[in-house]
Amino acid sequence: MDLASLNAFIAVAETGSFSEAGERLHLTQPAVSKRIAALEQQLQVRLFDRLGREVRLTEAGRALLPRAYRILSVLEDTRRALNNLNGDVSGRLTLATSHHIGLHRLPPLLRAFTRAYPQVALDIRFLDSEVAYEEILHGRAELAVITLAPETAPPVRAVKVWDDPLDFVAAPEHPLARNAQVSLADVARHPAVFPGGNTFTHHIVRRLFEREGLAPGIAMSTNYLETIKMMVSIGIAWSVLPRTMLDDQVKSLTLPGIHLSRQLGYILHTERTLSNAARAFMALLDGAREAPAS
């Protein structure tokens, strides 16, 4: 079993497509097919059922997938452990982060890191926080700087860096913005635009409404906070946004007694060896941690 074939197998399994796997691996579709065929011949099993344009794992493929992850993870872990022996901070650091954090929180840290460690090649992947969690779990990223889940289970460890206060917002001309203060019931009577239902932020806000026996009237959803802000600013819906994004395009609504916040930080896999580069970036993140309120 060679690594190139295993990488091709994982790429096809995850994308469900030979052509998309080729794009991910920078290979032609025939080259991917050739690697899969070689792997199937070596193992003497069929790994995929090809039903028209659909590609599905066979029972043998489903059995191989978690083992393929483990094989590649052990090899990558070994490579990092050996590279760490020389003490240099170099090589490639694969870092996953959300678009919002990458735009609003990371630039000063990335600037400081690249100046301090010019020999490190940063591979930054902009992903939804929930997808970044999976990247860490499967060893495709060393660190992820994301919106933290309410609970994180081993082998993933979460470290909080920032509190991120959330405000209810509407356009200045929106009916909700005309009142000095509004209730959650008032807000629920108007259409809302929310992050997707799979996001940590969505769950935080929805739980707030559920505790009051209410349901937000979600008319639209998108995972891009900048898009949500634009839709709020033109007056078609209210939403909840990080306070760091507020300006004169949207107005913060006052809801007495309601304080929302999410936690931003980084996650890592506790059973994998971190590169010296990852440890150096973690030190920068730890240095950026907000002091707890006294």
C-alpha positions as CSV (number, residue, x, y, z in Angstrom):
1,M,0.0,0.0,0.0
2,D,1.7,3.2,-1.1
3,L,0.9,6.6,0.3
4,A,-0.1,8.1,-3.0
5,S,-2.8,5.5,-3.5
6,L,-4.1,5.9,0.1
7,N,-4.3,9.7,-0.4
8,A,-6.2,9.2,-3.6
9,F,-8.6,6.7,-1.8
10,I,-9.3,9.2,1.0
11,A,-9.9,12.1,-1.4
12,V,-12.4,10.1,-3.5
13,A,-14.1,8.8,-0.4
14,E,-14.5,12.4,1.0
15,T,-15.5,14.1,-2.2
16,G,-17.6,11.3,-3.7
17,S,-16.0,12.2,-7.1
18,F,-12.9,11.2,-9.0
19,S,-12.7,14.5,-10.7
20,E,-13.0,16.5,-7.4
21,A,-10.4,14.3,-5.8
22,G,-8.1,15.1,-8.8
23,E,-8.6,18.8,-8.2
24,R,-7.8,18.4,-4.5
25,L,-4.6,16.4,-5.3
26,H,-3.7,18.4,-8.4
27,L,-4.0,15.3,-10.5
28,T,-5.9,14.4,-13.6
29,Q,-9.0,12.2,-13.2
30,P,-7.3,9.2,-15.0
31,A,-4.3,9.5,-12.7
32,V,-6.7,9.2,-9.7
33,S,-8.5,6.3,-11.3
34,K,-5.2,4.6,-11.9
35,R,-4.2,4.9,-8.2
36,I,-7.5,3.5,-7.0
37,A,-7.3,0.6,-9.5
38,A,-3.8,-0.2,-8.2
39,L,-4.9,-0.1,-4.6
40,E,-7.9,-2.3,-5.4
41,Q,-5.7,-4.8,-7.2
42,Q,-3.2,-4.9,-4.4
43,L,-5.9,-5.5,-1.7
44,Q,-8.0,-7.7,-4.1
45,V,-11.2,-6.0,-3.2
46,R,-13.4,-3.4,-4.8
47,L,-13.4,-0.1,-2.8
48,F,-16.0,2.0,-4.7
49,D,-19.2,1.3,-6.5
50,R,-19.5,3.6,-9.6
51,L,-23.2,4.2,-10.3
52,G,-23.3,6.6,-13.2
53,R,-21.9,9.8,-11.8
54,E,-22.2,8.7,-8.2
55,V,-19.3,7.1,-6.4
56,R,-19.9,5.2,-3.2
57,L,-17.8,3.3,-0.8
58,T,-18.3,-0.5,-0.8
59,E,-18.3,-2.4,2.5
60,A,-14.6,-3.0,2.0
61,G,-14.0,0.7,1.3
62,R,-15.9,1.7,4.5
63,A,-13.7,-0.7,6.5
64,L,-10.5,0.7,4.9
65,L,-11.3,4.4,5.4
66,P,-10.7,4.7,9.2
67,R,-7.6,2.5,8.8
68,A,-6.3,4.8,6.0
69,Y,-6.7,7.8,8.2
70,R,-4.8,6.1,11.0
71,I,-1.9,5.0,8.7
72,L,-1.4,8.5,7.3
73,S,-1.8,10.1,10.7
74,V,0.9,7.8,12.2
75,L,3.3,8.6,9.3
76,E,2.7,12.3,9.6
77,D,3.1,12.2,13.3
78,T,6.4,10.3,12.9
79,R,7.6,12.9,10.4
80,R,6.8,15.7,12.7
81,A,8.5,14.0,15.7
82,L,11.7,13.5,13.7
83,N,11.7,17.0,12.3
84,N,11.3,18.4,15.8
85,L,14.6,16.8,17.0
86,N,16.7,19.5,15.3
87,G,14.8,22.3,17.3
88,D,14.2,24.4,14.1
89,V,10.9,26.1,13.6
90,S,10.5,25.4,9.9
91,G,8.5,23.3,7.5
92,R,4.8,23.5,6.8
93,L,2.1,24.5,9.3
94,T,-1.4,23.6,8.2
95,L,-3.8,26.0,10.0
96,A,-7.6,26.0,9.7
97,T,-9.6,29.0,10.6
98,S,-13.0,30.6,9.9
99,H,-13.3,33.5,7.5
100,H,-14.4,35.8,10.3
101,I,-11.6,35.0,12.7
102,G,-9.1,35.1,9.8
103,L,-10.2,38.6,8.9
104,H,-10.8,40.1,12.4
105,R,-8.5,38.3,14.9
106,L,-5.6,36.6,13.2
107,P,-3.8,39.2,11.0
108,P,-1.6,40.7,13.8
109,L,-0.6,37.2,15.0
110,L,0.1,35.9,11.4
111,R,2.2,39.0,10.8
112,A,4.2,38.5,13.9
113,F,4.6,34.7,13.2
114,T,5.8,35.1,9.6
115,R,8.3,37.8,10.7
116,A,9.6,35.6,13.6
117,Y,9.7,32.3,11.7
118,P,10.2,33.0,8.0
119,Q,11.2,29.4,7.3
120,V,7.7,28.2,8.0
121,A,5.4,27.7,5.1
122,L,1.8,28.6,6.2
123,D,-1.0,26.6,4.7
124,I,-4.1,28.5,5.9
125,R,-7.5,26.9,5.1
126,F,-10.6,29.0,5.5
127,L,-13.4,26.7,6.7
128,D,-16.5,26.8,8.8
129,S,-15.6,26.1,12.4
130,E,-17.5,22.9,12.4
131,V,-15.6,21.6,9.3
132,A,-12.3,22.8,10.8
133,Y,-13.1,20.6,13.8
134,E,-13.2,17.6,11.5
135,E,-9.9,18.6,9.9
136,I,-8.3,18.4,13.3
137,L,-10.0,15.1,14.2
138,H,-8.7,13.5,11.0
139,G,-5.2,15.0,11.1
140,R,-5.6,17.2,8.0
141,A,-4.7,20.3,10.0
142,E,-2.4,20.7,13.1
143,L,-4.2,23.7,14.6
144,A,-7.6,25.3,14.1
145,V,-8.5,28.7,15.3
146,I,-12.3,28.7,15.4
147,T,-15.6,29.5,17.3
148,L,-15.4,26.9,20.0
149,A,-18.1,24.4,20.5
150,P,-20.0,24.5,23.9
151,E,-18.3,21.1,24.7
152,T,-15.3,19.5,23.1
153,A,-14.6,15.7,23.6
154,P,-11.2,14.0,23.6
155,P,-9.0,13.5,21.7
156,V,-9.6,17.1,20.7
157,R,-8.6,19.8,23.2
158,A,-10.0,23.4,23.1
159,V,-8.2,26.4,24.4
160,K,-10.1,29.7,24.8
161,V,-8.3,32.8,23.6
162,W,-11.1,35.5,23.2
163,D,-14.6,36.2,24.4
164,D,-16.6,37.4,21.4
165,P,-19.7,39.4,22.6
166,L,-22.7,39.1,20.3
167,D,-25.3,41.8,19.7
168,F,-28.8,41.8,18.2
169,V,-28.7,44.1,15.2
170,A,-31.0,45.7,12.7
171,A,-30.8,48.4,10.0
172,P,-31.3,51.9,11.5
173,E,-34.6,52.3,9.7
174,H,-35.9,48.8,10.8
175,P,-39.0,48.9,13.0
176,L,-37.1,47.2,15.8
177,A,-34.5,50.0,15.8
178,R,-37.1,52.7,16.5
179,N,-37.5,51.6,20.1
180,A,-35.1,52.4,23.0
181,Q,-35.4,48.7,24.0
182,V,-37.1,45.6,22.8
183,S,-38.0,42.2,24.2
184,L,-37.1,38.8,22.8
185,A,-40.7,38.3,21.9
186,D,-40.7,41.6,19.9
187,V,-37.6,40.4,18.0
188,A,-39.2,36.9,17.3
189,R,-42.1,38.6,15.4
190,H,-39.7,39.9,12.7
191,P,-37.8,37.9,10.0
192,A,-34.3,37.0,10.8
193,V,-31.1,36.0,8.8
194,F,-29.0,33.5,10.7
195,P,-25.8,31.4,10.3
196,G,-26.6,27.9,9.1
197,G,-28.2,25.5,11.5
198,N,-25.0,23.4,11.8
199,T,-23.0,26.3,13.2
200,F,-22.1,26.9,16.9
201,T,-23.3,30.5,16.7
202,H,-26.8,29.4,15.5
203,H,-27.1,26.9,18.4
204,I,-26.1,29.6,20.9
205,V,-28.9,32.0,19.7
206,R,-31.5,29.3,19.2
207,R,-31.1,28.0,22.8
208,L,-31.7,31.6,24.1
209,F,-35.1,31.7,22.3
210,E,-36.0,28.1,23.4
211,R,-35.4,29.0,27.0
212,E,-38.1,31.6,26.7
213,G,-40.4,29.3,24.8
214,L,-39.9,31.3,21.6
215,A,-38.6,30.5,18.1
216,P,-36.8,33.0,15.8
217,G,-38.4,33.6,12.4
218,I,-35.5,32.5,10.3
219,A,-36.2,33.6,6.7
220,M,-32.7,33.1,5.3
221,S,-29.3,31.6,6.4
222,T,-25.7,31.9,5.3
223,N,-22.5,31.0,7.1
224,Y,-20.7,34.2,6.0
225,L,-21.1,36.9,8.7
226,E,-20.2,39.7,6.2
227,T,-23.1,38.6,4.0
228,I,-25.4,38.5,7.1
229,K,-24.3,42.1,7.9
230,M,-25.1,43.2,4.4
231,M,-28.6,41.7,4.5
232,V,-29.3,43.3,7.8
233,S,-28.0,46.7,6.6
234,I,-30.5,46.8,3.8
235,G,-33.4,46.3,6.2
236,I,-34.8,43.0,5.3
237,A,-34.1,41.1,8.5
238,W,-32.5,41.3,12.0
239,S,-29.6,39.1,13.1
240,V,-27.0,38.6,15.8
241,L,-23.4,39.6,15.0
242,P,-20.1,39.9,16.8
243,R,-19.7,43.3,18.4
244,T,-16.4,43.7,16.5
245,M,-18.3,44.0,13.2
246,L,-20.7,46.8,14.2
247,D,-20.6,50.2,12.5
248,D,-23.1,52.8,11.3
249,Q,-24.6,50.4,8.7
250,V,-26.4,48.4,11.5
251,K,-27.8,49.4,14.8
252,S,-27.4,47.4,18.0
253,L,-30.7,46.6,19.7
254,T,-31.1,46.8,23.5
255,L,-32.7,43.7,25.0
256,P,-32.7,44.2,28.8
257,G,-31.1,41.3,30.8
258,I,-29.8,39.5,27.7
259,H,-26.1,39.1,27.2
260,L,-24.8,36.8,24.5
261,S,-21.3,35.8,23.8
262,R,-19.3,33.0,22.1
263,Q,-15.8,31.8,22.7
264,L,-13.1,31.9,20.1
265,G,-9.9,29.9,20.5
266,Y,-7.9,27.0,19.1
267,I,-8.2,23.3,19.0
268,L,-5.7,20.5,18.6
269,H,-5.5,16.7,18.6
270,T,-4.0,15.5,21.9
271,E,-2.8,12.2,20.5
272,R,-0.7,13.6,17.7
273,T,2.7,15.2,17.8
274,L,2.7,18.9,17.1
275,S,5.5,20.4,15.0
276,N,7.7,23.0,16.4
277,A,6.0,25.5,14.1
278,A,2.6,24.6,15.6
279,R,3.9,25.0,19.1
280,A,5.4,28.4,18.2
281,F,2.0,29.6,16.9
282,M,0.2,28.2,20.0
283,A,2.6,30.3,22.1
284,L,1.5,33.4,20.2
285,L,-2.2,32.5,20.7
286,D,-1.6,31.9,24.4
287,G,0.0,35.3,24.6
288,A,-3.1,36.9,23.0
289,R,-5.5,35.4,25.6
290,E,-7.7,38.0,27.2
291,A,-7.1,38.3,30.9
292,P,-10.1,37.0,32.9
293,A,-12.4,39.6,34.3
294,S,-11.7,40.4,38.0
